[in-house]
């Protein structure tokens, strides 16, 4: 279990490093996460789910940008 945890942590760390290159400053990064935390603490389930889904998709789009002409 510890090995699996370590592997997943290492993989997530790689994504975070790639994502952080896309930010001019940490302010936008912190603001996005603070906004998500605020929705969660306010028990805004729908808003938090939508924000989290958008956040995860933007991460994937940044790490794996769509290929021009790809229609999938």
MOPAC internal coordinates of N, CA, C and O (Angstrom, degrees):
PM7 1SCF
backbone

  N    0.0000 0     0.00 0     0.00 0    0    0    0
  C    1.4502 1     0.00 0     0.00 0    1    0    0
  C    1.5332 1   109.69 1     0.00 0    2    1    0
  O    1.2310 1   120.10 1   138.70 1    3    2    1
  N    1.3185 1   117.42 1   -41.30 1    3    2    1
  C    1.4600 1   119.87 1   179.77 1    5    3    2
  C    1.5303 1   111.46 1   -65.74 1    6    5    3
  O    1.2310 1   120.40 1   144.59 1    7    6    5
  N    1.3188 1   116.84 1   -35.41 1    7    6    5
  C    1.4667 1   120.44 1   178.14 1    9    7    6
  C    1.5287 1   110.37 1   -65.67 1   10    9    7
  O    1.2310 1   120.58 1   136.28 1   11   10    9
  N    1.3303 1   116.49 1   -43.72 1   11   10    9
  C    1.4703 1   120.53 1   178.09 1   13   11   10
  C    1.5247 1   110.13 1   -62.04 1   14   13   11
  O    1.2310 1   120.21 1   136.78 1   15   14   13
  N    1.3224 1   117.20 1   -43.22 1   15   14   13
  C    1.4603 1   121.33 1   178.46 1   17   15   14
  C    1.5242 1   110.76 1   -60.14 1   18   17   15
  O    1.2310 1   121.13 1   134.21 1   19   18   17
  N    1.3211 1   115.44 1   -45.79 1   19   18   17
  C    1.4630 1   120.55 1  -179.88 1   21   19   18
  C    1.5259 1   111.42 1   -61.32 1   22   21   19
  O    1.2310 1   120.52 1   136.51 1   23   22   21
  N    1.3216 1   116.62 1   -43.49 1   23   22   21
  C    1.4646 1   120.75 1   178.94 1   25   23   22
  C    1.5240 1   111.25 1   -62.40 1   26   25   23
  O    1.2310 1   120.26 1   134.89 1   27   26   25
  N    1.3238 1   117.10 1   -45.11 1   27   26   25
  C    1.4657 1   120.60 1   179.85 1   29   27   26
  C    1.5274 1   111.22 1   -65.26 1   30   29   27
  O    1.2310 1   120.54 1   141.04 1   31   30   29
  N    1.3136 1   116.57 1   -38.96 1   31   30   29
  C    1.4642 1   120.15 1   178.15 1   33   31   30
  C    1.5238 1   110.17 1   -62.86 1   34   33   31
  O    1.2310 1   120.34 1   135.65 1   35   34   33
  N    1.3277 1   116.96 1   -44.35 1   35   34   33
  C    1.4643 1   120.79 1   179.50 1   37   35   34
  C    1.5181 1   111.62 1   -61.61 1   38   37   35
  O    1.2310 1   120.30 1   138.65 1   39   38   37
  N    1.3135 1   117.04 1   -41.35 1   39   38   37
  C    1.4672 1   120.43 1   179.56 1   41   39   38
  C    1.5296 1   110.82 1   -66.49 1   42   41   39
  O    1.2310 1   120.45 1   137.44 1   43   42   41
  N    1.3233 1   116.75 1   -42.56 1   43   42   41
  C    1.4636 1   120.19 1   178.83 1   45   43   42
  C    1.5280 1   110.34 1   -64.39 1   46   45   43
  O    1.2310 1   120.63 1   143.03 1   47   46   45
  N    1.3203 1   116.41 1   -36.97 1   47   46   45
  C    1.4684 1   120.91 1   178.54 1   49   47   46
  C    1.5331 1   110.78 1   -60.62 1   50   49   47
  O    1.2310 1   120.45 1   139.60 1   51   50   49
  N    1.3147 1   116.75 1   -40.40 1   51   50   49
  C    1.4718 1   120.30 1   178.17 1   53   51   50
  C    1.5298 1   110.86 1   -60.94 1   54   53   51
  O    1.2310 1   120.40 1   135.93 1   55   54   53
  N    1.3226 1   116.85 1   -44.07 1   55   54   53
  C    1.4574 1   120.32 1   178.80 1   57   55   54
  C    1.5304 1   110.59 1   -63.14 1   58   57   55
  O    1.2310 1   120.63 1   136.60 1   59   58   57
  N    1.3147 1   116.40 1   -43.40 1   59   58   57
  C    1.4659 1   119.09 1  -179.75 1   61   59   58
  C    1.5229 1   110.76 1   -61.15 1   62   61   59
  O    1.2310 1   119.97 1   139.94 1   63   62   61
  N    1.3112 1   117.66 1   -40.06 1   63   62   61
  C    1.4745 1   120.23 1   179.28 1   65   63   62
  C    1.5269 1   110.86 1   -63.58 1   66   65   63
  O    1.2310 1   120.15 1   137.98 1   67   66   65
  N    1.3121 1   117.31 1   -42.02 1   67   66   65
  C    1.4641 1   120.92 1   178.31 1   69   67   66
  C    1.5275 1   109.82 1   -64.11 1   70   69   67
  O    1.2310 1   120.57 1   135.68 1   71   70   69
  N    1.3267 1   116.52 1   -44.32 1   71   70   69
  C    1.4605 1   120.42 1  -178.73 1   73   71   70
  C    1.5272 1   111.99 1   -64.23 1   74   73   71
  O    1.2310 1   120.14 1   139.83 1   75   74   73
  N    1.3062 1   117.33 1   -40.17 1   75   74   73
  C    1.4635 1   120.46 1  -176.43 1   77   75   74
  C    1.5275 1   111.75 1   -64.47 1   78   77   75
  O    1.2310 1   120.14 1   156.23 1   79   78   77
  N    1.3257 1   117.33 1   -23.77 1   79   78   77
  C    1.4747 1   119.07 1   176.59 1   81   79   78
  C    1.5209 1   111.67 1   -66.31 1   82   81   79
  O    1.2310 1   120.44 1   159.77 1   83   82   81
  N    1.3367 1   116.76 1   -20.23 1   83   82   81
  C    1.4558 1   121.03 1  -177.93 1   85   83   82
  C    1.5196 1   114.38 1   -84.74 1   86   85   83
  O    1.2310 1   119.91 1   176.48 1   87   86   85
  N    1.3238 1   117.78 1    -3.52 1   87   86   85
  C    1.4599 1   121.31 1  -177.70 1   89   87   86
  C    1.5183 1   110.44 1  -106.37 1   90   89   87
  O    1.2310 1   121.15 1   -46.81 1   91   90   89
  N    1.3343 1   115.40 1   133.19 1   91   90   89
  C    1.4623 1   120.67 1   175.23 1   93   91   90
  C    1.5221 1   110.40 1   -71.04 1   94   93   91
  O    1.2310 1   121.15 1   142.63 1   95   94   93
  N    1.3256 1   115.41 1   -37.37 1   95   94   93
  C    1.4595 1   119.96 1   177.90 1   97   95   94
  C    1.5213 1   107.81 1  -143.93 1   98   97   95
  O    1.2310 1   120.43 1   -11.43 1   99   98   97
  N    1.2781 1   116.77 1   168.57 1   99   98   97
  C    1.4545 1   120.50 1   179.43 1  101   99   98
  C    1.5145 1   113.41 1   -78.66 1  102  101   99
  O    1.2310 1   120.27 1   172.71 1  103  102  101
  N    1.3329 1   117.10 1    -7.29 1  103  102  101
  C    1.4687 1   120.04 1  -176.12 1  105  103  102
  C    1.5258 1   112.52 1   -62.79 1  106  105  103
  O    1.2310 1   120.06 1   135.62 1  107  106  105
  N    1.3395 1   117.50 1   -44.38 1  107  106  105
  C    1.4686 1   120.01 1   179.37 1  109  107  106
  C    1.5239 1   110.80 1   -66.01 1  110  109  107
  O    1.2310 1   121.05 1   140.52 1  111  110  109
  N    1.3184 1   115.59 1   -39.48 1  111  110  109
  C    1.4591 1   121.47 1   179.38 1  113  111  110
  C    1.5267 1   110.40 1   -60.68 1  114  113  111
  O    1.2310 1   120.85 1   130.38 1  115  114  113
  N    1.3231 1   115.98 1   -49.62 1  115  114  113
  C    1.4612 1   121.02 1  -179.27 1  117  115  114
  C    1.5298 1   110.10 1   -65.97 1  118  117  115
  O    1.2310 1   119.94 1   138.30 1  119  118  117
  N    1.3112 1   117.72 1   -41.70 1  119  118  117
  C    1.4698 1   121.22 1  -179.13 1  121  119  118
  C    1.5208 1   111.48 1   -61.47 1  122  121  119
  O    1.2310 1   120.01 1   138.95 1  123  122  121
  N    1.3228 1   117.60 1   -41.05 1  123  122  121
  C    1.4661 1   120.98 1   179.56 1  125  123  122
  C    1.5249 1   110.71 1   -63.62 1  126  125  123
  O    1.2310 1   120.70 1   136.64 1  127  126  125
  N    1.3099 1   116.26 1   -43.36 1  127  126  125
  C    1.4568 1   119.54 1  -179.63 1  129  127  126
  C    1.5321 1   111.67 1   -72.57 1  130  129  127
  O    1.2310 1   120.36 1   145.79 1  131  130  129
  N    1.3231 1   116.91 1   -34.21 1  131  130  129
  C    1.4631 1   119.98 1   177.05 1  133  131  130
  C    1.5216 1   110.66 1   -65.35 1  134  133  131
  O    1.2310 1   120.73 1   139.48 1  135  134  133
  N    1.3295 1   116.21 1   -40.52 1  135  134  133
  C    1.4601 1   120.74 1   178.61 1  137  135  134
  C    1.5274 1   110.89 1   -62.08 1  138  137  135
  O    1.2310 1   120.58 1   138.07 1  139  138  137
  N    1.3094 1   116.49 1   -41.93 1  139  138  137
  C    1.4675 1   120.31 1   177.46 1  141  139  138
  C    1.5294 1   109.86 1   -64.44 1  142  141  139
  O    1.2310 1   119.97 1   134.53 1  143  142  141
  N    1.3168 1   117.66 1   -45.47 1  143  142  141
  C    1.4666 1   121.07 1   178.46 1  145  143  142
  C    1.5232 1   111.05 1   -60.38 1  146  145  143
  O    1.2310 1   119.92 1   139.71 1  147  146  145
  N    1.3301 1   117.76 1   -40.29 1  147  146  145
  C    1.4605 1   121.38 1   178.79 1  149  147  146
  C    1.5206 1   111.31 1   -60.92 1  150  149  147
  O    1.2310 1   120.39 1   137.77 1  151  150  149
  N    1.3252 1   116.86 1   -42.23 1  151  150  149
  C    1.4726 1   119.93 1   178.70 1  153  151  150
  C    1.5294 1   111.18 1   -65.21 1  154  153  151
  O    1.2310 1   121.03 1   140.33 1  155  154  153
  N    1.3141 1   115.64 1   -39.67 1  155  154  153
  C    1.4618 1   119.47 1   179.19 1  157  155  154
  C    1.5220 1   110.01 1   -64.81 1  158  157  155
  O    1.2310 1   120.11 1   132.71 1  159  158  157
  N    1.3293 1   117.39 1   -47.29 1  159  158  157
  C    1.4607 1   121.06 1  -179.77 1  161  159  158
  C    1.5272 1   112.49 1   -64.40 1  162  161  159
  O    1.2310 1   120.76 1   151.58 1  163  162  161
  N    1.3381 1   116.16 1   -28.42 1  163  162  161
  C    1.4629 1   120.86 1   177.16 1  165  163  162
  C    1.5283 1   111.53 1   -81.97 1  166  165  163
  O    1.2310 1   121.08 1  -179.98 1  167  166  165
  N    1.3283 1   115.53 1     0.02 1  167  166  165
  C    1.4740 1   122.50 1  -178.83 1  169  167  166
  C    1.5303 1   112.29 1    60.31 1  170  169  167
  O    1.2310 1   121.29 1  -147.83 1  171  170  169
  N    1.3151 1   115.14 1    32.17 1  171  170  169
  C    1.4691 1   122.01 1   175.51 1  173  171  170
  C    1.5362 1   107.56 1   -86.26 1  174  173  171
  O    1.2310 1   121.30 1   -99.27 1  175  174  173
  N    1.3277 1   115.12 1    80.73 1  175  174  173
  C    1.4677 1   120.36 1  -173.23 1  177  175  174
  C    1.5227 1   111.20 1   -61.24 1  178  177  175
  O    1.2310 1   120.08 1   130.50 1  179  178  177
  N    1.3154 1   117.44 1   -49.50 1  179  178  177
  C    1.4736 1   120.03 1  -178.18 1  181  179  178
  C    1.5232 1   111.63 1   -61.91 1  182  181  179
  O    1.2310 1   120.79 1   133.49 1  183  182  181
  N    1.3256 1   116.09 1   -46.51 1  183  182  181
  C    1.4602 1   119.97 1   179.98 1  185  183  182
  C    1.5196 1   111.76 1   -63.14 1  186  185  183
  O    1.2310 1   120.34 1   138.27 1  187  186  185
  N    1.3343 1   116.96 1   -41.73 1  187  186  185
  C    1.4658 1   121.04 1   179.80 1  189  187  186
  C    1.5267 1   110.57 1   -66.05 1  190  189  187
  O    1.2310 1   120.37 1   138.55 1  191  190  189
  N    1.3234 1   116.90 1   -41.45 1  191  190  189
  C    1.4690 1   119.76 1   178.92 1  193  191  190
  C    1.5220 1   111.15 1   -63.38 1  194  193  191
  O    1.2310 1   120.69 1   136.26 1  195  194  193
  N    1.3178 1   116.29 1   -43.74 1  195  194  193
  C    1.4646 1   119.83 1   179.26 1  197  195  194
  C    1.5238 1   110.94 1   -64.38 1  198  197  195
  O    1.2310 1   120.59 1   137.36 1  199  198  197
  N    1.3325 1   116.47 1   -42.64 1  199  198  197
  C    1.4606 1   120.28 1  -179.28 1  201  199  198
  C    1.5312 1   110.69 1   -65.88 1  202  201  199
  O    1.2310 1   120.42 1   138.20 1  203  202  201
  N    1.3238 1   116.79 1   -41.80 1  203  202  201
  C    1.4582 1   120.19 1   179.63 1  205  203  202
  C    1.5226 1   110.63 1   -65.37 1  206  205  203
  O    1.2310 1   119.98 1   136.78 1  207  206  205
  N    1.3304 1   117.65 1   -43.22 1  207  206  205
  C    1.4670 1   120.80 1   178.23 1  209  207  206
  C    1.5255 1   110.46 1   -60.73 1  210  209  207
  O    1.2310 1   120.34 1   136.21 1  211  210  209
  N    1.3244 1   116.95 1   -43.79 1  211  210  209
  C    1.4675 1   121.11 1   178.67 1  213  211  210
  C    1.5227 1   110.61 1   -63.06 1  214  213  211
  O    1.2310 1   120.68 1   138.16 1  215  214  213
  N    1.3195 1   116.31 1   -41.84 1  215  214  213
  C    1.4571 1   121.38 1  -179.87 1  217  215  214
  C    1.5302 1   110.82 1   -62.75 1  218  217  215
  O    1.2310 1   120.64 1   134.24 1  219  218  217
  N    1.3194 1   116.39 1   -45.76 1  219  218  217
  C    1.4682 1   120.21 1  -179.33 1  221  219  218
  C    1.5267 1   111.22 1   -65.62 1  222  221  219
  O    1.2310 1   120.54 1   139.85 1  223  222  221
  N    1.3360 1   116.57 1   -40.15 1  223  222  221
  C    1.4713 1   119.20 1   178.26 1  225  223  222
  C    1.5269 1   111.21 1   -66.02 1  226  225  223
  O    1.2310 1   120.04 1   140.89 1  227  226  225
  N    1.3234 1   117.52 1   -39.11 1  227  226  225
  C    1.4613 1   119.36 1   179.55 1  229  227  226
  C    1.5247 1   110.55 1   -66.39 1  230  229  227
  O    1.2310 1   120.68 1   145.65 1  231  230  229
  N    1.3298 1   116.30 1   -34.35 1  231  230  229
  C    1.4630 1   120.22 1   176.16 1  233  231  230
  C    1.5209 1   110.12 1   -63.33 1  234  233  231
  O    1.2310 1   120.67 1   131.65 1  235  234  233
  N    1.3133 1   116.32 1   -48.35 1  235  234  233
  C    1.4663 1   120.00 1   179.49 1  237  235  234
  C    1.5213 1   111.45 1   -62.06 1  238  237  235
  O    1.2310 1   120.41 1   138.18 1  239  238  237
  N    1.3338 1   116.82 1   -41.82 1  239  238  237
  C    1.4665 1   120.20 1   179.84 1  241  239  238
  C    1.5280 1   111.33 1   -64.98 1  242  241  239
  O    1.2310 1   120.43 1   147.57 1  243  242  241
  N    1.3292 1   116.79 1   -32.43 1  243  242  241
  C    1.4577 1   119.48 1   178.94 1  245  243  242
  C    1.5241 1   111.04 1   -73.71 1  246  245  243
  O    1.2310 1   120.80 1   134.93 1  247  246  245
  N    1.3306 1   116.08 1   -45.07 1  247  246  245
  C    1.4639 1   120.67 1  -177.79 1  249  247  246
  C    1.5260 1   110.93 1   -72.53 1  250  249  247
  O    1.2310 1   120.90 1   140.36 1  251  250  249
  N    1.3264 1   115.89 1   -39.64 1  251  250  249
  C    1.4657 1   121.55 1   179.86 1  253  251  250
  C    1.5297 1   108.67 1  -123.18 1  254  253  251
  O    1.2310 1   119.89 1  -101.70 1  255  254  253
  N    1.3323 1   117.81 1    78.30 1  255  254  253
  C    1.4728 1   119.45 1  -176.41 1  257  255  254
  C    1.5244 1   110.84 1   -60.70 1  258  257  255
  O    1.2310 1   121.00 1   -36.54 1  259  258  257
  N    1.3345 1   115.69 1   143.46 1  259  258  257
  C    1.4730 1   119.15 1   177.42 1  261  259  258
  C    1.5298 1   110.45 1   -58.61 1  262  261  259
  O    1.2310 1   121.17 1   -38.07 1  263  262  261
  N    1.3033 1   115.36 1   141.93 1  263  262  261
  C    1.4569 1   121.17 1   178.34 1  265  263  262
  C    1.5352 1   107.71 1   -81.30 1  266  265  263
  O    1.2310 1   120.73 1   -45.57 1  267  266  265
  N    1.3352 1   116.22 1   134.43 1  267  266  265
  C    1.4710 1   119.95 1   179.22 1  269  267  266
  C    1.5186 1   108.97 1   -57.97 1  270  269  267
  O    1.2310 1   121.15 1   -47.01 1  271  270  269
  N    1.3246 1   115.40 1   132.99 1  271  270  269
  C    1.4471 1   121.06 1   178.63 1  273  271  270
  C    1.5261 1   113.47 1    85.74 1  274  273  271
  O    1.2310 1   120.23 1   176.80 1  275  274  273
  N    1.3361 1   117.16 1    -3.20 1  275  274  273
  C    1.4602 1   121.12 1   178.37 1  277  275  274
  C    1.5180 1   108.28 1   -77.18 1  278  277  275
  O    1.2310 1   120.34 1   -53.99 1  279  278  277
  N    1.2884 1   116.95 1   126.01 1  279  278  277
  C    1.4633 1   120.77 1  -177.12 1  281  279  278
  C    1.5047 1   112.55 1  -104.50 1  282  281  279
  O    1.2310 1   119.05 1  -167.12 1  283  282  281
  N    1.3063 1   119.41 1    12.88 1  283  282  281
  C    1.4662 1   120.10 1  -179.67 1  285  283  282
  C    1.4964 1   112.08 1   -84.41 1  286  285  283
  O    1.2310 1   120.10 1   180.00 1  287  286  285

